[in-house]
């Protein structure tokens, strides 16, 4: 980008401006950032929903694991479209666990105090964990429909038929 400056600022001495420093930085590799975001989302879901026995790195193949420890400006080989069926099975089980835990947490809190999901998860206003799991399914190459069907089944099994119908 071209930065136009006034003549009065050209002769100014001092440290380099933050804009010039930012322009000198290397460009990041966006798919690698997106890959890191998926890991952060998985870790947050594990923490927030108290999921036990989940190994987050088992949800990625060897290329995916190696990419986590590289500089964000480097071009890395990321997982391709062909995935190991075992990894896909582990991913599917994880997403179904997230949905089940979210519904269980919501139902137990509503039975206790008639609390809404937004009140139980105050920092996640506007977020729905089952919807987040469905969005995450795209990144993890799992069918969104499978996650949504499981969500509806969970709602019906906990007696929340009105939500299941929606």
Buried (B, 14 or more C-beta within 10 A) or exposed (E): EEEEEEEEEEEEEEEEEEEEEEEEEEEEBEEBEEBBEBBEBBEEBBEBBEBEEBEBEEBBBEEBBEBEEBEBEEEBEBBEEEBEEEBBEBBBEBBBBBBBBBBBBBBEBBEEEEBEBEEBBEEBEEEBBBBBBBEBBEBBBBEBEBBBEBBBBBBEEBEBEEBBEE
